């Protein structure tokens, strides 16, 4: 099963790296280079190549960060459209990295799984910064360019619940110390859903009327999945706290009182700090 998932991840990533990538703008080249690195990562994990996996992990993170730095330089130069496109490439690179990390975690050896797990939260932060930069530039680019740029924000938002679900699914197969790291990343992924919805709502008025319908559909779809993510949070904490040796840890069904919003509303923006605090106290 694990090998099949890795093979599927490699195949999907390969399709998304076009042969013309070398002729693309610099930011897009960084995006495709990050994607190629995640292909190497999955392949190295499958073959048990620890050194190759760590090199590929480092390369994927470097390429996404490079696209972000390029966007910032273009902002300073006043090249707003190019800066927005670079921010889009950075956001999509980080997003693809995160999907690859979650897919490879269950099959990775502990020596590889831990660095992958440790890369999750920084990569989420990098993605969030790139999306925020892109959102901030949307109002400064021509209206005709906005729908294409907005696709990055809407696609990342649409995939945000799946990010959380993938990380939750990876936890049971991992050693206890790595479970705690991934649980924190799961909390960050859950908390990001609120942020992502806010970012989509912010760009909606900037789009032409004809482009607003699909964006509204994404808002409705993701909002409808909030309750399921909230239930998943209780399950993850119920798994991780006892496994980490927490004394008197509440059962999964009794965690609702710990998490603001589980009884109604979103409340996901408060989860990250809560879970980090709980796990930090448990693991020292």
Buried (B, 14 or more C-beta within 10 A) or exposed (E): EBEEBBEEBBEBBEEBBEEEBEEBEBBBBBBBBBBBBBBBBBBBBBEEBBEBBBBBBBBBBEBBBBBBEBBBEBBEEEBBBBBBBBBBBBBBBBBBBBBBBBBBBBBBEEEBBBBBBBBBBBBBEBBBBBBBBBBBBBEEBEEEBBBEBBBBBBBBBBBBBEBBBBBBBBBEBBEEEBBBBBBBBBBBBBBBBBBBBEBBEBBBEBBEEEBBEBBEEBBEEBEEBBEEBBEBBBBBBBBBBBBBEBEEBBEBEEBBEBBBBBEEEBBBBBBBEBBBEBBEEBBE
